[in-house]
Amino acid sequence: MEGLSVANYSAIAAKLSEALDTAQKCSATETVENYGLLEEQLDELASAAGQSLLSHGGYQPLINKLEKGTQLTEAELKTVRSLIVGDADQYLKYDDDFASMKTELGRILGQIAQLKTQDLDIEALMHLRVLCKEAFSALAPTLHYLEQKDRVRRFEEHTRGPLSKDAGLVLARILKEMTR
């Protein structure tokens, strides 16, 4: 891996193996503990990948150019884009659940609408509660997808054409915060 130290690569590879081993345990034994551990390990893996990405980049010259209002080359702007919205780009590129989540949400909301015509006794209220929780579960990834799409749109909107001094300062601030 270009630019990634052997130590960083080894640490990430170890975390990756650990998470995949836990995923196998989840398949074999579906417990809250196993899935909770997997969630924790995947969070650590994502964090380690992000820290490695930022630590080996040497992005200070980019930050300096942005703060001075110097125009970036196409390659430099591409690097800034990758750092700021690259994760959103990847999410949008590989997420194929958006349509199915919208469909699922519609199905659940349809069931909720049917309850509107019923007497809301204890059974119906319990069903409504469960349906609301299911809707929330379908809504979370749908909302996340739309948020990522909006992040990419806003970045493209603000970086179309020559960067203004203000846009450069905002991008420099974002990069500084990311490298802390």
C-alpha positions as CSV (number, residue, x, y, z in Angstrom):
1,M,0.0,0.0,0.0
2,E,1.6,3.2,-1.1
3,G,2.2,5.7,1.7
4,L,1.0,3.4,4.4
5,S,3.7,2.4,6.9
6,V,4.3,-1.3,7.6
7,A,3.3,-0.8,11.2
8,N,0.0,0.9,10.2
9,Y,-0.7,-1.8,7.6
10,S,0.0,-4.5,10.1
11,A,-2.3,-2.9,12.7
12,I,-5.1,-2.5,10.3
13,A,-4.6,-6.0,8.9
14,A,-4.8,-7.4,12.5
15,K,-8.0,-5.5,13.3
16,L,-9.5,-6.6,10.0
17,S,-8.7,-10.3,10.7
18,E,-10.1,-9.9,14.2
19,A,-13.4,-8.4,12.9
20,L,-13.7,-11.1,10.2
21,D,-13.2,-13.8,12.9
22,T,-15.9,-12.2,15.0
23,A,-18.2,-12.1,12.0
24,Q,-17.8,-15.8,11.6
25,K,-18.6,-16.3,15.2
26,C,-21.8,-14.2,14.6
27,S,-22.8,-16.5,11.8
28,A,-22.2,-19.6,14.0
29,T,-23.7,-18.2,17.2
30,E,-26.1,-15.4,16.9
31,T,-25.8,-13.6,20.2
32,V,-26.1,-10.0,21.3
33,E,-22.5,-10.3,22.7
34,N,-21.0,-11.5,19.4
35,Y,-22.8,-8.8,17.4
36,G,-22.0,-6.2,19.9
37,L,-18.3,-7.2,19.8
38,L,-18.4,-7.1,15.9
39,E,-19.9,-3.6,16.0
40,E,-17.1,-2.5,18.4
41,Q,-14.4,-4.1,16.2
42,L,-15.8,-2.6,13.0
43,D,-15.9,0.9,14.6
44,E,-12.3,0.5,15.7
45,L,-11.3,-0.7,12.2
46,A,-13.0,2.2,10.5
47,S,-11.3,4.6,12.9
48,A,-7.9,3.1,12.4
49,A,-8.3,3.2,8.6
50,G,-9.3,6.9,8.9
51,Q,-6.4,7.8,11.1
52,S,-4.0,6.0,8.8
53,L,-5.4,7.8,5.8
54,L,-5.0,11.2,7.4
55,S,-1.6,10.5,9.1
56,H,0.3,9.5,6.0
57,G,-1.1,12.1,3.7
58,G,1.0,15.2,4.5
59,Y,-1.8,17.5,3.8
60,Q,-0.4,20.6,5.4
61,P,0.7,22.1,2.0
62,L,-2.9,21.8,0.8
63,I,-4.2,23.4,3.9
64,N,-1.6,26.3,3.5
65,K,-2.7,26.8,-0.2
66,L,-6.4,26.9,0.8
67,E,-5.7,29.4,3.7
68,K,-3.8,31.6,1.3
69,G,-6.5,31.6,-1.3
70,T,-4.2,29.9,-3.8
71,Q,-6.1,27.9,-6.5
72,L,-5.6,24.2,-6.3
73,T,-4.6,22.0,-9.2
74,E,-7.2,19.5,-10.4
75,A,-5.2,16.7,-8.6
76,E,-5.1,18.7,-5.3
77,L,-8.9,19.3,-5.5
78,K,-9.4,15.6,-6.1
79,T,-7.4,14.9,-3.0
80,V,-9.4,17.4,-0.9
81,R,-12.6,15.9,-2.3
82,S,-11.5,12.4,-1.4
83,L,-10.7,13.5,2.2
84,I,-13.9,15.4,2.8
85,V,-16.5,13.5,0.9
86,G,-14.7,10.3,-0.2
87,D,-16.5,8.2,2.3
88,A,-19.9,9.6,1.1
89,D,-18.9,8.8,-2.5
90,Q,-18.0,5.2,-1.6
91,Y,-21.2,4.8,0.4
92,L,-23.3,6.1,-2.5
93,K,-21.4,4.0,-5.0
94,Y,-21.8,0.7,-3.2
95,D,-25.1,1.1,-1.3
96,D,-27.8,-0.8,-3.1
97,D,-30.2,-0.8,-0.1
98,F,-31.7,2.6,-0.7
99,A,-34.6,1.4,-3.0
100,S,-35.3,-1.6,-0.8
101,M,-35.3,0.6,2.4
102,K,-37.8,3.0,0.8
103,T,-40.0,0.1,-0.2
104,E,-39.8,-1.4,3.3
105,L,-40.6,2.0,4.9
106,G,-43.6,2.4,2.5
107,R,-44.8,-1.1,3.5
108,I,-44.6,-0.3,7.2
109,L,-46.2,3.1,6.8
110,G,-49.0,1.3,4.9
111,Q,-49.6,-0.9,7.9
112,I,-49.6,2.1,10.2
113,A,-52.2,3.7,8.0
114,Q,-54.4,0.7,8.3
115,L,-54.3,1.1,12.1
116,K,-55.9,4.5,11.7
117,T,-59.2,2.9,10.9
118,Q,-59.1,0.5,13.9
119,D,-60.0,0.8,17.5
120,L,-56.7,1.5,19.2
121,D,-57.0,-1.1,22.0
122,I,-54.0,-2.5,23.8
123,E,-53.2,-5.0,21.0
124,A,-53.4,-2.3,18.3
125,L,-51.2,0.1,20.4
126,M,-48.6,-2.6,20.9
127,H,-48.6,-3.3,17.1
128,L,-48.4,0.4,16.4
129,R,-45.4,0.7,18.7
130,V,-43.6,-2.2,17.0
131,L,-44.4,-0.8,13.5
132,C,-42.9,2.6,14.6
133,K,-39.7,0.9,15.7
134,E,-39.6,-1.0,12.4
135,A,-40.1,2.2,10.5
136,F,-37.3,3.8,12.5
137,S,-35.0,0.9,11.5
138,A,-35.8,1.4,7.8
139,L,-35.7,5.1,8.1
140,A,-32.1,5.3,9.6
141,P,-30.3,3.9,6.5
142,T,-32.6,5.8,4.2
143,L,-31.8,9.1,6.0
144,H,-28.1,8.3,6.1
145,Y,-28.0,7.7,2.3
146,L,-29.8,11.0,1.6
147,E,-27.4,12.8,4.0
148,Q,-24.4,11.4,2.2
149,K,-25.9,12.4,-1.2
150,D,-26.4,15.9,0.1
151,R,-22.8,16.1,1.4
152,V,-21.5,15.3,-2.0
153,R,-23.9,17.7,-3.7
154,R,-22.9,20.5,-1.4
155,F,-19.2,19.9,-1.9
156,E,-19.6,19.8,-5.7
157,E,-21.6,23.0,-5.5
158,H,-19.0,24.9,-3.4
159,T,-16.0,23.7,-5.4
160,R,-17.4,24.2,-8.9
161,G,-15.2,26.7,-10.7
162,P,-12.4,28.6,-9.0
163,L,-12.5,28.4,-5.2
164,S,-13.5,31.6,-3.4
165,K,-11.3,32.7,-0.5
166,D,-14.1,31.8,1.9
167,A,-14.6,28.4,0.4
168,G,-10.8,27.7,0.7
169,L,-10.8,28.8,4.3
170,V,-13.8,26.5,5.1
171,L,-12.1,23.5,3.3
172,A,-8.8,24.3,5.2
173,R,-10.7,24.3,8.5
174,I,-12.4,21.0,7.7
175,L,-9.0,19.4,6.8
176,K,-7.4,20.7,10.0
177,E,-10.2,19.3,12.1
178,M,-9.9,15.9,10.3
179,T,-6.1,15.7,11.0
180,R,-6.4,16.4,14.7
